[in-house]
Each structure stands twice: as C-alpha cells, then as structure tokens.
Amino acid sequence: LNNRYSGNDIRIEGHTDSDPIKKSKWGSNEALSQARADAVREYLQSKGVSGGRMATVGKGSSEPKSTKAASRRVDIIILGN
C-alpha cells in the first residue's frame, strides 16, 4: 500500500453474515463489522500505513456474498487521488 498506492486514500469495510448476534461483546452485526474494519486499520498502521489515509466503516450484513462464510470479510478499497 505504501509503495504502489502511496498517494491514495484507503477505505476499509467490515462485513458480517446475516445471522443475528446472540452472545457476544458486540451487540449487533454492525458493531462486529466495524470492529473487524478497525482491527484491519490498526494492523495496517502497525505496518507503517498512515492512519490519516484510512477510513473505516462497518456495513453489517448489508452486502452479502454467495455464502455466509464469504460474507464474513473485510474489503480494502483503494480510492482515487
């Protein structure tokens, strides 16, 4: 990210499957997806990516994939300059 996309901002989107949260420290799928995105942001910062370039968003189960397992993900989106 620092070499190939050094001039680009980055959006980190967390996602979940559609199963409701029952027993967890996260009260909702949106909170869980935000925590996933934040964890990736923290990891990238620990590897030298500037926090000022990154924004996170938790999308919950609003953008499902073909399976529940595939829906539980974090997308890293490179934005244009």
MODELLER restraints for C-alpha pairs under 7 A, 6 or more apart:
rsr = mdl.restraints
at = mdl.atoms
rsr.add(forms.Gaussian(group=physical.xy_distance, feature=features.Distance(at['CA:2:A'], at['CA:49:A']), mean=6.33, stdev=0.5))
rsr.add(forms.Gaussian(group=physical.xy_distance, feature=features.Distance(at['CA:7:A'], at['CA:81:A']), mean=6.55, stdev=0.5))
rsr.add(forms.Gaussian(group=physical.xy_distance, feature=features.Distance(at['CA:8:A'], at['CA:78:A']), mean=6.44, stdev=0.5))
rsr.add(forms.Gaussian(group=physical.xy_distance, feature=features.Distance(at['CA:8:A'], at['CA:79:A']), mean=5.78, stdev=0.5))
rsr.add(forms.Gaussian(group=physical.xy_distance, feature=features.Distance(at['CA:8:A'], at['CA:80:A']), mean=5.93, stdev=0.5))
rsr.add(forms.Gaussian(group=physical.xy_distance, feature=features.Distance(at['CA:8:A'], at['CA:81:A']), mean=5.35, stdev=0.5))
rsr.add(forms.Gaussian(group=physical.xy_distance, feature=features.Distance(at['CA:9:A'], at['CA:53:A']), mean=4.65, stdev=0.5))
rsr.add(forms.Gaussian(group=physical.xy_distance, feature=features.Distance(at['CA:9:A'], at['CA:54:A']), mean=6.00, stdev=0.5))
rsr.add(forms.Gaussian(group=physical.xy_distance, feature=features.Distance(at['CA:9:A'], at['CA:78:A']), mean=6.28, stdev=0.5))
rsr.add(forms.Gaussian(group=physical.xy_distance, feature=features.Distance(at['CA:9:A'], at['CA:79:A']), mean=5.33, stdev=0.5))
rsr.add(forms.Gaussian(group=physical.xy_distance, feature=features.Distance(at['CA:10:A'], at['CA:53:A']), mean=5.89, stdev=0.5))
rsr.add(forms.Gaussian(group=physical.xy_distance, feature=features.Distance(at['CA:10:A'], at['CA:54:A']), mean=4.72, stdev=0.5))
rsr.add(forms.Gaussian(group=physical.xy_distance, feature=features.Distance(at['CA:10:A'], at['CA:55:A']), mean=6.40, stdev=0.5))
rsr.add(forms.Gaussian(group=physical.xy_distance, feature=features.Distance(at['CA:10:A'], at['CA:76:A']), mean=6.88, stdev=0.5))
rsr.add(forms.Gaussian(group=physical.xy_distance, feature=features.Distance(at['CA:10:A'], at['CA:77:A']), mean=5.67, stdev=0.5))
rsr.add(forms.Gaussian(group=physical.xy_distance, feature=features.Distance(at['CA:10:A'], at['CA:78:A']), mean=4.83, stdev=0.5))
rsr.add(forms.Gaussian(group=physical.xy_distance, feature=features.Distance(at['CA:10:A'], at['CA:79:A']), mean=5.72, stdev=0.5))
rsr.add(forms.Gaussian(group=physical.xy_distance, feature=features.Distance(at['CA:11:A'], at['CA:54:A']), mean=5.73, stdev=0.5))
rsr.add(forms.Gaussian(group=physical.xy_distance, feature=features.Distance(at['CA:11:A'], at['CA:55:A']), mean=4.92, stdev=0.5))
rsr.add(forms.Gaussian(group=physical.xy_distance, feature=features.Distance(at['CA:11:A'], at['CA:56:A']), mean=5.81, stdev=0.5))
rsr.add(forms.Gaussian(group=physical.xy_distance, feature=features.Distance(at['CA:11:A'], at['CA:76:A']), mean=5.97, stdev=0.5))
rsr.add(forms.Gaussian(group=physical.xy_distance, feature=features.Distance(at['CA:11:A'], at['CA:77:A']), mean=5.08, stdev=0.5))
rsr.add(forms.Gaussian(group=physical.xy_distance, feature=features.Distance(at['CA:11:A'], at['CA:78:A']), mean=6.58, stdev=0.5))
rsr.add(forms.Gaussian(group=physical.xy_distance, feature=features.Distance(at['CA:12:A'], at['CA:37:A']), mean=5.66, stdev=0.5))
rsr.add(forms.Gaussian(group=physical.xy_distance, feature=features.Distance(at['CA:12:A'], at['CA:55:A']), mean=6.13, stdev=0.5))
rsr.add(forms.Gaussian(group=physical.xy_distance, feature=features.Distance(at['CA:12:A'], at['CA:56:A']), mean=4.70, stdev=0.5))
rsr.add(forms.Gaussian(group=physical.xy_distance, feature=features.Distance(at['CA:12:A'], at['CA:57:A']), mean=6.36, stdev=0.5))
rsr.add(forms.Gaussian(group=physical.xy_distance, feature=features.Distance(at['CA:12:A'], at['CA:74:A']), mean=6.85, stdev=0.5))
rsr.add(forms.Gaussian(group=physical.xy_distance, feature=features.Distance(at['CA:12:A'], at['CA:75:A']), mean=5.80, stdev=0.5))
rsr.add(forms.Gaussian(group=physical.xy_distance, feature=features.Distance(at['CA:12:A'], at['CA:76:A']), mean=4.67, stdev=0.5))
rsr.add(forms.Gaussian(group=physical.xy_distance, feature=features.Distance(at['CA:12:A'], at['CA:77:A']), mean=6.24, stdev=0.5))
rsr.add(forms.Gaussian(group=physical.xy_distance, feature=features.Distance(at['CA:13:A'], at['CA:37:A']), mean=5.60, stdev=0.5))
rsr.add(forms.Gaussian(group=physical.xy_distance, feature=features.Distance(at['CA:13:A'], at['CA:56:A']), mean=5.89, stdev=0.5))
rsr.add(forms.Gaussian(group=physical.xy_distance, feature=features.Distance(at['CA:13:A'], at['CA:57:A']), mean=5.00, stdev=0.5))
rsr.add(forms.Gaussian(group=physical.xy_distance, feature=features.Distance(at['CA:13:A'], at['CA:58:A']), mean=5.82, stdev=0.5))
rsr.add(forms.Gaussian(group=physical.xy_distance, feature=features.Distance(at['CA:13:A'], at['CA:59:A']), mean=6.69, stdev=0.5))
rsr.add(forms.Gaussian(group=physical.xy_distance, feature=features.Distance(at['CA:13:A'], at['CA:74:A']), mean=5.49, stdev=0.5))
rsr.add(forms.Gaussian(group=physical.xy_distance, feature=features.Distance(at['CA:13:A'], at['CA:75:A']), mean=5.08, stdev=0.5))
rsr.add(forms.Gaussian(group=physical.xy_distance, feature=features.Distance(at['CA:13:A'], at['CA:76:A']), mean=6.47, stdev=0.5))
rsr.add(forms.Gaussian(group=physical.xy_distance, feature=features.Distance(at['CA:14:A'], at['CA:33:A']), mean=4.36, stdev=0.5))
rsr.add(forms.Gaussian(group=physical.xy_distance, feature=features.Distance(at['CA:14:A'], at['CA:34:A']), mean=5.69, stdev=0.5))
rsr.add(forms.Gaussian(group=physical.xy_distance, feature=features.Distance(at['CA:14:A'], at['CA:36:A']), mean=5.43, stdev=0.5))
rsr.add(forms.Gaussian(group=physical.xy_distance, feature=features.Distance(at['CA:14:A'], at['CA:37:A']), mean=4.58, stdev=0.5))
rsr.add(forms.Gaussian(group=physical.xy_distance, feature=features.Distance(at['CA:14:A'], at['CA:57:A']), mean=6.33, stdev=0.5))
rsr.add(forms.Gaussian(group=physical.xy_distance, feature=features.Distance(at['CA:14:A'], at['CA:58:A']), mean=4.79, stdev=0.5))
rsr.add(forms.Gaussian(group=physical.xy_distance, feature=features.Distance(at['CA:14:A'], at['CA:59:A']), mean=5.94, stdev=0.5))
rsr.add(forms.Gaussian(group=physical.xy_distance, feature=features.Distance(at['CA:14:A'], at['CA:73:A']), mean=6.20, stdev=0.5))
rsr.add(forms.Gaussian(group=physical.xy_distance, feature=features.Distance(at['CA:14:A'], at['CA:74:A']), mean=4.46, stdev=0.5))
rsr.add(forms.Gaussian(group=physical.xy_distance, feature=features.Distance(at['CA:14:A'], at['CA:75:A']), mean=6.52, stdev=0.5))
rsr.add(forms.Gaussian(group=physical.xy_distance, feature=features.Distance(at['CA:15:A'], at['CA:33:A']), mean=4.84, stdev=0.5))
rsr.add(forms.Gaussian(group=physical.xy_distance, feature=features.Distance(at['CA:15:A'], at['CA:58:A']), mean=6.40, stdev=0.5))
rsr.add(forms.Gaussian(group=physical.xy_distance, feature=features.Distance(at['CA:15:A'], at['CA:59:A']), mean=5.40, stdev=0.5))
rsr.add(forms.Gaussian(group=physical.xy_distance, feature=features.Distance(at['CA:15:A'], at['CA:60:A']), mean=4.95, stdev=0.5))
rsr.add(forms.Gaussian(group=physical.xy_distance, feature=features.Distance(at['CA:15:A'], at['CA:61:A']), mean=5.99, stdev=0.5))
rsr.add(forms.Gaussian(group=physical.xy_distance, feature=features.Distance(at['CA:15:A'], at['CA:71:A']), mean=6.36, stdev=0.5))
rsr.add(forms.Gaussian(group=physical.xy_distance, feature=features.Distance(at['CA:15:A'], at['CA:72:A']), mean=5.50, stdev=0.5))
rsr.add(forms.Gaussian(group=physical.xy_distance, feature=features.Distance(at['CA:15:A'], at['CA:73:A']), mean=5.29, stdev=0.5))
rsr.add(forms.Gaussian(group=physical.xy_distance, feature=features.Distance(at['CA:15:A'], at['CA:74:A']), mean=5.99, stdev=0.5))
rsr.add(forms.Gaussian(group=physical.xy_distance, feature=features.Distance(at['CA:16:A'], at['CA:29:A']), mean=6.17, stdev=0.5))
rsr.add(forms.Gaussian(group=physical.xy_distance, feature=features.Distance(at['CA:16:A'], at['CA:33:A']), mean=5.84, stdev=0.5))
rsr.add(forms.Gaussian(group=physical.xy_distance, feature=features.Distance(at['CA:16:A'], at['CA:60:A']), mean=5.11, stdev=0.5))
rsr.add(forms.Gaussian(group=physical.xy_distance, feature=features.Distance(at['CA:16:A'], at['CA:61:A']), mean=4.97, stdev=0.5))
rsr.add(forms.Gaussian(group=physical.xy_distance, feature=features.Distance(at['CA:16:A'], at['CA:71:A']), mean=5.58, stdev=0.5))
rsr.add(forms.Gaussian(group=physical.xy_distance, feature=features.Distance(at['CA:16:A'], at['CA:72:A']), mean=4.35, stdev=0.5))
rsr.add(forms.Gaussian(group=physical.xy_distance, feature=features.Distance(at['CA:16:A'], at['CA:73:A']), mean=6.63, stdev=0.5))
rsr.add(forms.Gaussian(group=physical.xy_distance, feature=features.Distance(at['CA:17:A'], at['CA:61:A']), mean=5.23, stdev=0.5))
rsr.add(forms.Gaussian(group=physical.xy_distance, feature=features.Distance(at['CA:17:A'], at['CA:64:A']), mean=6.68, stdev=0.5))
rsr.add(forms.Gaussian(group=physical.xy_distance, feature=features.Distance(at['CA:17:A'], at['CA:68:A']), mean=5.10, stdev=0.5))
rsr.add(forms.Gaussian(group=physical.xy_distance, feature=features.Distance(at['CA:17:A'], at['CA:71:A']), mean=5.08, stdev=0.5))
rsr.add(forms.Gaussian(group=physical.xy_distance, feature=features.Distance(at['CA:17:A'], at['CA:72:A']), mean=5.54, stdev=0.5))
rsr.add(forms.Gaussian(group=physical.xy_distance, feature=features.Distance(at['CA:18:A'], at['CA:61:A']), mean=5.16, stdev=0.5))
rsr.add(forms.Gaussian(group=physical.xy_distance, feature=features.Distance(at['CA:20:A'], at['CA:29:A']), mean=6.82, stdev=0.5))
rsr.add(forms.Gaussian(group=physical.xy_distance, feature=features.Distance(at['CA:21:A'], at['CA:27:A']), mean=6.53, stdev=0.5))
rsr.add(forms.Gaussian(group=physical.xy_distance, feature=features.Distance(at['CA:21:A'], at['CA:28:A']), mean=5.62, stdev=0.5))
rsr.add(forms.Gaussian(group=physical.xy_distance, feature=features.Distance(at['CA:21:A'], at['CA:29:A']), mean=6.33, stdev=0.5))
rsr.add(forms.Gaussian(group=physical.xy_distance, feature=features.Distance(at['CA:26:A'], at['CA:32:A']), mean=5.54, stdev=0.5))
rsr.add(forms.Gaussian(group=physical.xy_distance, feature=features.Distance(at['CA:29:A'], at['CA:60:A']), mean=4.79, stdev=0.5))
rsr.add(forms.Gaussian(group=physical.xy_distance, feature=features.Distance(at['CA:29:A'], at['CA:61:A']), mean=6.74, stdev=0.5))
rsr.add(forms.Gaussian(group=physical.xy_distance, feature=features.Distance(at['CA:30:A'], at['CA:58:A']), mean=5.51, stdev=0.5))
rsr.add(forms.Gaussian(group=physical.xy_distance, feature=features.Distance(at['CA:30:A'], at['CA:59:A']), mean=5.91, stdev=0.5))
rsr.add(forms.Gaussian(group=physical.xy_distance, feature=features.Distance(at['CA:30:A'], at['CA:60:A']), mean=4.10, stdev=0.5))
rsr.add(forms.Gaussian(group=physical.xy_distance, feature=features.Distance(at['CA:31:A'], at['CA:58:A']), mean=6.85, stdev=0.5))
rsr.add(forms.Gaussian(group=physical.xy_distance, feature=features.Distance(at['CA:33:A'], at['CA:58:A']), mean=4.56, stdev=0.5))
rsr.add(forms.Gaussian(group=physical.xy_distance, feature=features.Distance(at['CA:33:A'], at['CA:59:A']), mean=6.20, stdev=0.5))
rsr.add(forms.Gaussian(group=physical.xy_distance, feature=features.Distance(at['CA:33:A'], at['CA:60:A']), mean=5.29, stdev=0.5))
rsr.add(forms.Gaussian(group=physical.xy_distance, feature=features.Distance(at['CA:34:A'], at['CA:57:A']), mean=5.78, stdev=0.5))
rsr.add(forms.Gaussian(group=physical.xy_distance, feature=features.Distance(at['CA:34:A'], at['CA:58:A']), mean=3.81, stdev=0.5))
rsr.add(forms.Gaussian(group=physical.xy_distance, feature=features.Distance(at['CA:36:A'], at['CA:74:A']), mean=6.80, stdev=0.5))
rsr.add(forms.Gaussian(group=physical.xy_distance, feature=features.Distance(at['CA:37:A'], at['CA:56:A']), mean=5.70, stdev=0.5))
rsr.add(forms.Gaussian(group=physical.xy_distance, feature=features.Distance(at['CA:37:A'], at['CA:57:A']), mean=6.52, stdev=0.5))
rsr.add(forms.Gaussian(group=physical.xy_distance, feature=features.Distance(at['CA:37:A'], at['CA:58:A']), mean=6.58, stdev=0.5))
rsr.add(forms.Gaussian(group=physical.xy_distance, feature=features.Distance(at['CA:37:A'], at['CA:74:A']), mean=6.25, stdev=0.5))
rsr.add(forms.Gaussian(group=physical.xy_distance, feature=features.Distance(at['CA:38:A'], at['CA:56:A']), mean=6.32, stdev=0.5))
rsr.add(forms.Gaussian(group=physical.xy_distance, feature=features.Distance(at['CA:45:A'], at['CA:51:A']), mean=6.02, stdev=0.5))
rsr.add(forms.Gaussian(group=physical.xy_distance, feature=features.Distance(at['CA:64:A'], at['CA:71:A']), mean=5.10, stdev=0.5))
rsr.add(forms.Gaussian(group=physical.xy_distance, feature=features.Distance(at['CA:65:A'], at['CA:71:A']), mean=4.86, stdev=0.5))
